[in-house]
Amino acid sequence: MKKIINTPKAPAAIGPYSQAVLAGNTLYISGQVPINPETGKLAEGITEQTEQVMKNIKAILDEAGFTFQDVVKSTCLLASMDYFKPMNEVYAKYYPTDCPARAAFAVQALPLGALVEIETIAVKQ
């Protein structure tokens, strides 16, 4: 059985998808772009955008009763591999130990002109 997870503390979906889906003990968080849910605007710059994405992920994790320690896999999409290092610097603050598995890709473009998008999978033990 699946449960749809939604919180106003993260940006609303900009298409036909849910912020997250809880299936059993696994939480699948859709790719989060750096929209501030209070203003509806994109953050500026890769560091600020990555920080906003991680805040959005945290809001969804919180809503579902999960933490960053429950995250087992992330996929990071970047508008350019030039953003890899600054994205990593922010990302590392949220995963100081026992980091999840991860992939990072440069893509041609991201929704709304974002520089970064991160999807996340978390599992409750």
C-alpha positions as CSV (number, residue, x, y, z in Angstrom):
1,M,0.0,0.0,0.0
2,K,1.3,3.5,-0.8
3,K,0.7,6.8,0.9
4,I,1.1,10.1,-0.7
5,I,3.3,12.6,1.3
6,N,2.7,16.3,0.8
7,T,3.7,19.3,2.9
8,P,3.3,23.1,2.3
9,K,6.8,23.4,3.7
10,A,8.2,22.2,0.4
11,P,7.2,23.5,-3.1
12,A,4.1,22.0,-4.7
13,A,4.6,19.6,-7.6
14,I,5.0,21.4,-10.9
15,G,3.5,18.5,-12.8
16,P,1.5,15.3,-12.5
17,Y,3.6,13.8,-9.6
18,S,3.6,13.7,-5.8
19,Q,6.2,15.4,-3.6
20,A,6.8,11.9,-2.2
21,V,5.4,8.4,-1.9
22,L,5.7,6.2,1.1
23,A,5.6,2.5,0.1
24,G,6.0,0.2,3.1
25,N,9.0,1.4,5.0
26,T,10.5,3.2,1.9
27,L,10.1,6.9,1.1
28,Y,10.6,8.0,-2.5
29,I,11.0,11.8,-2.7
30,S,10.6,13.3,-6.2
31,G,13.4,15.4,-7.5
32,Q,13.4,18.7,-5.6
33,V,14.3,21.9,-7.4
34,P,15.4,25.0,-5.5
35,I,12.0,26.7,-5.1
36,N,11.4,28.5,-1.9
37,P,7.9,27.4,-0.9
38,E,7.2,30.7,0.9
39,T,8.0,32.9,-2.1
40,G,7.6,30.5,-5.0
41,K,10.8,31.7,-6.5
42,L,14.1,30.0,-7.3
43,A,17.1,30.6,-5.1
44,E,20.1,32.4,-6.8
45,G,23.4,30.6,-7.4
46,I,24.4,27.0,-7.0
47,T,25.3,27.2,-3.3
48,E,22.0,28.8,-2.4
49,Q,20.1,26.6,-4.8
50,T,21.6,23.4,-3.3
51,E,20.8,24.7,0.2
52,Q,17.1,25.3,-0.7
53,V,16.9,21.8,-2.3
54,M,18.2,20.2,0.9
55,K,15.7,22.3,3.0
56,N,12.9,21.1,0.7
57,I,14.0,17.5,1.1
58,K,14.2,17.9,4.9
59,A,10.6,19.3,5.0
60,I,9.4,16.2,3.2
61,L,11.4,13.9,5.3
62,D,10.0,15.6,8.4
63,E,6.5,15.3,7.2
64,A,6.9,11.6,6.6
65,G,8.6,11.0,10.0
66,F,12.1,10.3,8.4
67,T,15.5,12.0,8.9
68,F,18.6,12.4,6.7
69,Q,20.0,9.4,8.6
70,D,17.3,7.3,6.9
71,V,18.4,8.3,3.4
72,V,19.9,5.4,1.5
73,K,20.2,6.9,-2.1
74,S,20.3,10.3,-3.8
75,T,20.4,11.2,-7.4
76,C,21.8,14.7,-8.1
77,L,21.1,16.4,-11.4
78,L,23.2,19.4,-12.3
79,A,22.9,21.9,-15.2
80,S,26.7,21.7,-15.5
81,M,29.4,19.6,-13.9
82,D,31.0,22.9,-13.0
83,Y,28.5,23.0,-10.1
84,F,29.6,19.6,-8.8
85,K,32.1,20.9,-6.2
86,P,29.9,23.7,-4.7
87,M,26.9,21.3,-4.6
88,N,29.0,18.7,-2.8
89,E,30.1,21.3,-0.2
90,V,26.5,22.0,0.8
91,Y,25.4,18.3,0.4
92,A,28.1,17.2,2.8
93,K,26.7,19.3,5.6
94,Y,23.6,17.2,5.6
95,Y,25.4,13.9,5.4
96,P,28.5,14.3,7.6
97,T,28.9,10.5,8.2
98,D,27.4,7.3,6.8
99,C,26.6,9.0,3.5
100,P,23.9,7.5,1.2
101,A,24.7,5.9,-2.1
102,R,24.6,8.6,-4.8
103,A,24.8,9.4,-8.5
104,A,25.4,12.8,-10.0
105,F,24.8,13.7,-13.6
106,A,25.0,16.8,-15.7
107,V,21.9,17.2,-17.8
108,Q,21.0,19.6,-20.7
109,A,18.4,21.5,-18.7
110,L,16.4,21.4,-15.5
111,P,12.8,22.6,-14.8
112,L,12.4,26.3,-14.4
113,G,16.1,26.9,-15.2
114,A,17.3,25.4,-12.0
115,L,21.0,24.6,-11.6
116,V,20.4,21.5,-9.4
117,E,17.7,18.9,-8.7
118,I,18.0,16.1,-6.1
119,E,15.8,13.0,-5.7
120,T,16.0,11.0,-2.6
121,I,15.1,7.5,-1.3
122,A,14.9,6.9,2.5
123,V,14.2,3.6,4.4
124,K,13.1,3.2,8.0
125,Q,14.9,0.3,9.7
